[in-house]
Amino acid sequence: MVSSYTVVIIMLIKKIFHNQLSAKWQHHIWYFLFLGLMLPFIPSNWIDIGEKFTFTFFNWNSGNRSSIGSSISETAPLQTQENWIQDFTVSVNQSTSGILNTVIGIIWISGICLFSILTLIAWFNLRKIKQSISEVEHEEYWRIFEQSKQKLNISKRLIIGESPLIKSPMTFGIFKTYIVLPTHFDEYLSKEDINHIFLHELNHYKYNDIVSNYGIVFFQIIYWFNPLIWFAFREMKLDREIACDMAVLKSIESDNYSAYGKTILRFIDFSSKLKRFSLENQLNGSKKQITKRIRKIAAFQSETKQLQRKSITIFLLVGIIIMGQIPFISAMAVDHNKYQFNSNKAEYVNLDEHFKGYDGSFVLYNTRSNQYEIHNKDLSTTRISPDSTYKIYSALIALESNVISPSDSYKEWDGTEHPYEAWNNNQDLSTAMTNSVNWYFQEIDKNVGIDTIHSYVKQINYGNQDLSGGIEQYWLESSLRISPVEQVQLLNAFYTNQFGFNQQNIETVKSVMKLEEKNGSILFGKTGTGTINGKDISGWFIGFVETTDNTYIYATNIQSEANSNGSTAAEITLAILNDLGIY
């Protein structure tokens, strides 16, 4: 998208301001194409302004209260939480988008490999030409060459030679530059022709066209799938040759313009199909390109200062437009599946003995010391689906929106058979949280409304804040994602009510999160299991422990291909908390 936009902008401006651009600046504008093609590959943290350009609009409409029935005690009896370590989850079908992305990625990489091979072949052919070169021995041609260098203020030693493997003059080599003519060129070229050829090839060297050739080939390989890029580079090469022709005309007498044009025409019969992966600059080109070049030569006029000023102004205009893409590229490039955690109060620990067979992360926050302990730094900041752990906030949002209340949270079962017997009953918030009843939370979400939910998710800064998966699915291995570190930070904000919600609502949710008590410490928590195509691929256990003198907030996530679930995450968490002497 970025590459196509850049090509279209350059082509459009070149067409609109064609008469206000000199040949040199017509070519120079194409260098912005290189910049545009590099922008998507610049690390997002270098131009990390994307989130400043991300706008979301929400409706703060409160939902209608629509429940009657039993009440929830703020000190719910612990025996109602007997199912907390069991897994209540449903499988979701995996989207084909992941498979499609993989296929597209394979096709793209395969194309890169293919065109890299073609480039390698071109490099070997160039190497053969280099090996076949014999230096020009005629002193008269060396004298013409040195005079041409002096005229263009070039002091570096360059090699001129002839090769039986070429039919048209060419220049190649960055560190050791060769200007090569066809073998026996002196039999059909006059000294005037040779002077014109040297001036043309030396101008390529002077303006670093050899380097730009490598840039063209590199981006052709990366963007091989985009026909606009191929078209743009063909036009760039033509503009480069025209700019080089105009530079030559500036350095010779006006009565020699016609002779220079005839020099180019001498090689038109040798023009073959345009090479797509050319690592060298050649004097010739396709017949269509040479026709355009001859017309430009015939219409040549000296560049005025006014034209120079106009050209520079238009060049800067193109630069501003191309650079104007940066905020939007940054917005697209922001990795919403990674949380930027920069706390200097984090201690990273190794708890591998607890996570055998799993890729897992554990985050613990000591509220008294304001200190984190983190196992698996990378996974702790990787955003994944919250699954049933989100029900904590689904309940809170429903309470804040008056869809349910601490004394009135009853929902009738509609008779639909669910995979767990505990789900096939009327529910209140306590039983729904204990048995992780999906239909209950999906129903209160519908009553709240997606816009209101979105506004609350934004307010509490919940993970990537993406609800595009739909009202029934967004938290179930879908669009909404959150990292273990964010789970802990959000739980801390919830526990201390940093968002200024109704304190009774906070206490109500805490009460239904209460799991068990021992030795004066109370464990609060919620499990979550992500199941795709019948396989448990992600397990969560998040919550907090209240001790006599402190509160510890924790989040554990485990991942594997088939056997990661919330109950296993809970068992791992309890083992770690026990080892740490917390619970």
Disulfide bonds with the S-S distance in Angstrom:
none
